[in-house]
Amino acid sequence: MALAIAVLPAPACRAADGAGFCSDCELHLGIGATYHFWATTGSPVVPVILDFDRARYEVGAFRIASGQNFFDHTFNGPVHLANPYWGFSASRRFALISQPHWRLLVGVGVSYKTERDTASASRWDFAEQLGVRIMPTSSVAIELLARHWSDAGIRLPNHGQDFATLTVAITPMSRFASMW
């Protein structure tokens, strides 16, 4: 998947029309939570995300704010997955369904974590996302995404990091910048 991201066409710089590279950038702020196999693991997630090229590309910073634990019914006991850490990702996003005021999105890319843990033994992982983007007005975007970071079993243990994020952006950032 990382190779696919590398060979996908990069976003076009819009210098020719005078708009500039980030004329349609969106800064998303929000909240989220971690989970594992549909059970909560108890950590809030604080995402700060920059989308660009009409939300087709995304770079993000994610603070996994507390330790993650869940009850394993197989072994009848608690499992500690991870301590708090910072994570960063870069993804190419595709609209599976595109309507005037909403889109169904899927994204693939890479992620980096500041520490190894039971969720993933490697710091570098593949990053996947699936969710919905709602645009109630031309200047607001709301995204609800399920995210998964995993090294695909290259290094064990590899449960993967699962979390959901809900973010809001005033779009594009050029509108925000023009207010100053």
Secondary structure, 3 states (H helix, E strand, C coil): CHHHHHHCCCCCCCHHHCCCCCCCCEEEEEEEEEEECCEEEEEEEEEEEEEECCCCEEEEEEEECCCEEEEECCCCEEEEEECCEEEEEEEEEEEEEEECCEEEEEEEEEEEECCCCCCECCCEEEEEEEEEEEEEECCEEEEEEEEEEECCCCCCCECCEEEEEEEEEECCHHHHHHCC
